[in-house]
């Protein structure tokens, strides 16, 4: 099967949008990703998948920390900035959660310490032990079939 067919099939899975961030010697680097999932409740673990050519890959290996910022519906511009889709944009500032860089206004901020890494295919899977979480009560930014989407509430009819 060809690469395009595989990518199209994977794009049929609706996902949230995250920005993965890390910091080395005061330099914060972020990357938009939708390859994120929870792994375990006890201990609290998550996984992110980072491509072998991503600038952030070696930074996470060096820092041994990362954050997952689950973006809110009004943060599409941040997603595009960290995906390298916007050449001109405003400077992004980071807040802190457990001493790690996070994006203000994100639906969820998840601070992690790397507990394991596994190379599979052309990606490295980083297992992160969750050290802190901050939540906001806002709508999520979604991605489906190559486009940003929003969640529309369905009205339940009571009979």
Buried (B, 14 or more C-beta within 10 A) or exposed (E): EEEEEEEEEEBEEEBBBBBBBBBBEEEBBBBBBBBBEEBEEEEBBBBBBBBEEBEBBBBBBEBBBBBBBBBBBEBBBBBBBBBEEEEEEEEBEBBEBBEBBBBBBBBBBBBBBBBEBEEEEEBBBBBBBBBBBBEEEBEBBBBEEEEBBEEEEEEEEEE
